[in-house]
């Protein structure tokens, strides 16, 4: 018998719940192995200490006192999602979407800058013409506003889904995975 096999059975050996063959094997191993014999003596001391413990006497009103103390404590506040963390997640998603759009479209940074400058130039000309210029530039402004609003709402919905739906599920999954280990 090996020490690793013997060590696992020492508690049951002391209790006498092993098979007769196992009892003989462990007795023979303990007689030939000083380390396991020493471990058996330690287990005997621990068992003796466990059997000699005294149950403390509790006062008659112990439960009442504990419950009164628990009631006097402030109630825990529910976890609140901070608005700043939501907007940070939204900003990160917007930058990731913008970079992905640039990569997928294959346009270079100077071309994008020129397109943005041209769009702002068109808007500036529309507003500098007075009421007629505003009327002429309104479709451009409306299209631009609807496009930006659509992108913002899509990114905000995606960020909210990640923050409020996926994040708690991921946290629960990671907690259950760490408990399993």
C-alpha positions as CSV (number, residue, x, y, z in Angstrom):
1,X,0.0,0.0,0.0
2,X,1.2,3.5,-0.8
3,X,1.1,6.5,1.6
4,X,-1.3,8.4,-0.7
5,X,-3.8,5.5,-0.4
6,X,-3.4,5.1,3.3
7,X,-3.8,8.8,4.2
8,X,-7.2,9.0,2.7
9,X,-8.5,6.1,4.8
10,X,-7.1,6.9,8.2
11,X,-10.3,8.5,9.5
12,X,-12.3,5.4,8.5
13,X,-9.6,3.2,10.0
14,X,-10.0,4.9,13.3
15,X,-13.8,4.5,13.1
16,X,-13.5,0.9,12.1
17,X,-15.7,1.3,9.0
18,X,-13.2,-0.3,6.5
19,X,-13.4,-3.8,5.2
20,X,-11.3,-6.4,7.2
21,X,-8.8,-6.6,4.3
22,X,-8.4,-2.8,4.2
23,X,-7.9,-2.7,8.0
24,X,-5.1,-5.4,7.7
25,X,-3.4,-3.5,4.8
26,X,-3.5,-0.2,6.7
27,X,-2.2,-1.8,9.9
28,X,0.7,-3.3,8.0
29,X,1.5,-0.1,6.3
30,X,1.4,2.0,9.5
31,X,3.7,-0.6,11.1
32,X,6.3,0.0,8.3
33,X,5.8,3.7,7.6
34,X,6.8,6.2,10.2
35,X,5.2,9.2,8.4
36,X,1.8,7.5,8.2
37,X,2.1,6.3,11.9
38,X,2.8,10.0,12.9
39,X,-0.2,11.2,10.8
40,X,-2.4,8.6,12.5
41,X,-1.4,9.9,15.9
42,X,-2.3,13.5,14.7
43,X,-5.7,12.3,13.5
44,X,-6.3,10.6,16.9
45,X,-5.4,13.9,18.7
46,X,-7.7,15.9,16.5
47,X,-10.6,13.5,16.9
48,X,-10.1,13.6,20.7
49,X,-10.2,17.4,20.7
50,X,-13.4,17.3,18.6
51,X,-15.1,15.0,21.1
52,X,-14.1,17.1,24.1
53,X,-15.6,20.4,23.0
54,X,-18.2,22.1,25.1
55,X,-21.3,23.7,23.7
56,X,-21.4,27.3,24.9
57,X,-24.4,28.3,27.0
58,X,-26.5,31.0,25.2
59,X,-28.6,33.5,27.1
60,X,-32.3,32.9,27.0
61,X,-33.0,36.0,24.9
62,X,-30.1,35.3,22.4
63,X,-32.3,35.0,19.3
64,X,-34.3,38.1,20.3
65,X,-31.1,40.1,20.8
66,X,-29.6,39.0,17.4
67,X,-32.8,39.8,15.5
68,X,-33.1,43.2,17.2
69,X,-29.5,44.0,16.2
70,X,-30.3,42.8,12.6
71,X,-33.3,45.1,12.5
72,X,-31.4,48.1,13.6
73,X,-28.8,47.7,10.8
74,X,-29.4,49.8,7.7
75,X,-31.0,47.8,4.9
76,X,-28.7,47.0,1.9
77,X,-29.2,49.3,-1.1
78,X,-29.8,47.6,-4.4
79,X,-27.0,47.9,-7.0
80,X,-27.5,51.0,-9.1
81,X,-26.2,51.2,-12.6
82,X,-24.2,54.4,-12.9
83,X,-25.0,56.6,-15.8
84,X,-21.3,57.4,-16.3
85,X,-20.5,53.8,-16.9
86,X,-23.3,53.5,-19.4
87,X,-22.1,56.5,-21.4
88,X,-18.5,55.2,-21.2
89,X,-19.7,51.9,-22.7
90,X,-21.6,53.8,-25.3
91,X,-18.6,56.0,-26.2
92,X,-16.4,52.9,-26.5
93,X,-19.0,51.2,-28.8
94,X,-19.2,54.3,-30.9
95,X,-15.5,54.4,-31.5
96,X,-15.3,50.7,-32.2
97,X,-18.2,51.1,-34.7
98,X,-16.5,54.1,-36.4
99,X,-13.1,52.3,-36.7
100,X,-14.9,49.2,-38.0
101,X,-16.7,51.3,-40.6
102,X,-13.5,52.9,-41.7
103,X,-11.8,49.5,-42.1
104,X,-14.7,47.9,-43.9
105,X,-15.3,50.9,-46.3
106,X,-11.6,51.0,-47.1
107,X,-11.5,54.8,-47.1
108,X,-8.5,56.7,-45.8
109,X,-8.5,59.3,-43.1
110,X,-7.8,62.2,-45.4
111,X,-10.8,61.2,-47.6
112,X,-13.1,61.0,-44.6
113,X,-11.9,64.4,-43.3
114,X,-12.5,66.0,-46.7
115,X,-16.1,64.5,-46.8
116,X,-16.8,65.9,-43.4
117,X,-15.4,69.3,-44.3
118,X,-17.5,69.3,-47.5
119,X,-20.7,68.4,-45.5
120,X,-20.1,71.2,-43.0
121,X,-19.3,73.6,-45.8
122,X,-22.6,72.8,-47.5
123,X,-24.5,73.3,-44.2
124,X,-22.7,76.6,-43.6
125,X,-23.6,77.9,-47.1
126,X,-27.3,76.8,-46.5
127,X,-27.5,78.7,-43.2
128,X,-25.7,81.8,-44.5
129,X,-28.4,82.4,-47.2
130,X,-31.0,83.4,-44.7
131,X,-34.5,81.9,-44.8
132,X,-34.2,80.8,-48.4
133,X,-30.8,79.2,-47.7
134,X,-32.3,77.4,-44.7
135,X,-35.2,76.1,-46.8
136,X,-32.7,75.0,-49.4
137,X,-30.4,73.3,-46.8
138,X,-33.2,71.7,-44.8
139,X,-33.3,68.4,-46.6
140,X,-29.5,68.0,-46.2
141,X,-29.7,68.9,-42.5
142,X,-32.7,66.6,-42.0
143,X,-30.9,63.7,-43.7
144,X,-27.7,64.3,-41.7
145,X,-29.7,64.6,-38.5
146,X,-31.7,61.4,-39.1
147,X,-28.5,59.5,-40.0
148,X,-26.7,60.7,-36.9
149,X,-29.7,60.0,-34.7
150,X,-30.1,56.5,-36.3
151,X,-26.5,55.6,-35.6
152,X,-26.7,57.0,-32.1
153,X,-29.8,55.1,-31.2
154,X,-28.4,51.9,-32.7
155,X,-25.2,52.2,-30.7
156,X,-27.1,53.2,-27.5
157,X,-29.4,50.1,-27.9
158,X,-26.4,47.9,-28.4
159,X,-24.6,49.4,-25.5
160,X,-27.7,49.1,-23.3
161,X,-28.1,45.4,-24.3
162,X,-24.5,44.6,-23.4
163,X,-24.7,46.5,-20.1
164,X,-28.1,45.4,-18.9
165,X,-28.5,41.9,-20.4
166,X,-25.2,40.4,-21.4
167,X,-23.0,41.7,-18.5
168,X,-25.1,40.3,-15.6
169,X,-25.4,36.9,-17.4
170,X,-21.6,36.9,-18.0
171,X,-21.0,37.8,-14.3
172,X,-23.3,34.9,-13.2
173,X,-21.6,32.5,-15.6
174,X,-18.2,33.5,-14.3
175,X,-19.3,33.2,-10.7
176,X,-20.7,29.7,-11.3
177,X,-17.5,28.7,-13.1
178,X,-15.3,29.9,-10.3
179,X,-17.5,28.0,-7.7
180,X,-17.2,24.8,-9.8
181,X,-13.4,25.0,-9.6
